[in-house]
């Protein structure tokens, strides 16, 4: 897998991961980043799901325990991650206030792939091709499941450890 020129090096330098790992399979990038950050992450293979609710049912979880990693574009061309419980949506006014900007938007699938190296449905800040800032909803607690860099995979991690490792800004950003 190849990323825009230099993107792999930037992310690798940001978290100290060898460039070859950043360019590897998505779930391998997730695990490399987790090891570097000292996070205990469990990857679980699951059948394909057509919705977040379907994935929750397959994993035996409440939808709130699945955290969506959303890529959000700023007007200056940079991005951020918004971590949102599966049963909630971004409250745009709240997120803009937390970020300190007037405009934010969801990028196209192609833009999200270019910004993270992950396809929609697999996105996670762990092992992203660029280490974008992370904003997490304050309701994210306990053991959670999230994207694992590959379709049909979920990453389980303790929320507090994840948010600390990612130096996330935790705020009320959902409705």
Phi, psi and omega in degrees: 000133180244146179243170177308149184314124177084344185299318179297320179294321181297309181295319180298317179295324182295325182241008175072028180262136177304143183304322181298327178292320181295330181271002183278190179301143185308312182293330176292321177297320179300311182292322176299315180295318180299315179300316181298322182276356181074026181266139172269113180237134176249123175269132180235125176279140180216157176297158178300144178236146181265000179200167176295320178298321177295318178296319179299316179298317180297327182268356181071034183242160168283142180307329179295339181276353173261125183258125177277130174260102183259134175271130182236134181265139173265164181290343180272006178091358176266174184228172172210163174258136171245119179263121190229130175303146186299339180264011183229169179235158174298134169262101190304318180297319179294317180294316178302318179296317180295323181280332181084035180227167179263340184226133173216155178206159172278130179281167174294166178301321179294318178296318180297318177298315179296326182281334187237337187083005180240143174283154174304143183092349179233357189295138175206150174292337182290116178080011178304148180295342172223137182275081179284156176299152182242129174242125186238140177292141183295347181275356181281112182215164175073199178277124184238162172245147179208177178305148184237018176084356181212146177295144179078014180229145172231145177253125177258134183204154174283126186302313183301316180295318179298310184296323177294313182298325181273359184052045184288146169275119182258126183203171174280101183238012184232166175233000000 
